[in-house]
Amino acid sequence: MLDRMKERVNADAALIQRGRWVSLSFLLGIDDEDYVITINEGRVTDIAPRRLSTHTGAFTIRAARATWEEHWRPLPKRDFHDIWSMLPKGLAIIDGDLLPLIQNLQYFKDVIASLRARET
């Protein structure tokens, strides 16, 4: 499911420009599976399943698979369209060091939304 994120983010010059100061790893949780997403100067350099509990990122964003599938639809339902909207409804959980997330919120929202299905 996440295999297209690297390709889509790295092909988006405006997104890379917006994230040019971002170099970190974060965890994206889908059900009980965690993925470590590594970003270097706005480019996604690696996406790997979390193998050990000591492999962590600056922060974690977790949601059920069904929630992510709705989020990644071309036109998601209300409350599923944005990671920040998913929080008060209990659809997602964010924890860890929130400072880099908040400082670059639009960048991270766009990175995650890059998996949104494209209408043809």
N, C-alpha and C positions, 0 to 999 in steps of 0.2 A: 504494500500500500504506500509506503514512504519512498519507494525507489525513484519516483518521478520528482520529488522535491529538489534534490540536488540539481538536476537538469534544468528545471523550471526557474529556480532562483538564480542560478548562475547564468542563465540566458537573459535575465532581466536587468539591463544596464541601470535603469533608474532605481531599482531595488538595491542593487549592489552599491550604488552611490549613496543611498540613504543609510546603508549599514556599514559604510566604509570604516567607521571607528569601532565596529563590533567584532571582537575576537574572544570567543568563549565557547563552552559546551553547555547545553541544557538537555533536560530529559523530557521526552514527549511520551506520555503513558496512554496506551490503548488497551482498555480492559486491564489485565494483569501483566501485560507486556510493556517493558520500558525500552525506549530507544534513545541512545546518546547521539545528539545532533551537534556536530562541531562546526563552528563558523570561524573563519579567518578573514578579517577585513571585509565583511559583508558577503563573502562567498561560502556556501556550504561545502566543506571539504570532506566530511565523512558523516555517514549515518550508519550506526551499528547497534544491534541488539545489546542491551545491558546484560553482561555476563555475570558480573559480581556486584554485590550490594555496595562495594566500595567505589564502584564506577559511578560517579555522580556528576552533576552539572551545577551551574550557578543557581538554577531554579528548575522546577518541575511543573509541567502542565499535564494534568491527567483527566481523562474522560472515558466513558464507555465507547466501545466500537460503534454502536448505533448512533451515538451523539456525534462522533467524528464523521461518520458516513453522511449524516444530515448536514453537518457543517461544510462538507466538501461537495455538496450538490451545487449545480449552477446557480440556483436561487434558493438558499436555505430558508427554512421556516423562521419566524420571529423567535428570538432568544438563542437560536443556533447560528446565526449569521456572524457572530463576533465572539472571540474568546472572553472578552470582558462582559458581554451580555449573558454568557453561559454561567458565570459565577453566582449571581444572586438566585438563580433558579436551581442551583445545586447540580447543574449539568457538568461542571468542570471544577477541578480543584487546582489551585496554584499555590506552591509553597517554595521555600528556599530564599535566596537573596533576591528580593524583588527590585532592588535599585537598578541593575542593568536592564531588566524587563521594562520598568517604568520609563527609564531614560530613553529607551528605543522602542517604545510600545508599538508605534505604527509599523516599524520594520518587522518586529516579531509577528504581529498580526498578519502582515502580508506574506511572510515566509510560510506560516502555517496555512494560510488561505491559498497559497500557490498550488495546493493539491486539489483545489476546487475544480470539479469537472467543467470542461469547456463545452459550450453548446456548439453544435456544428450546423 
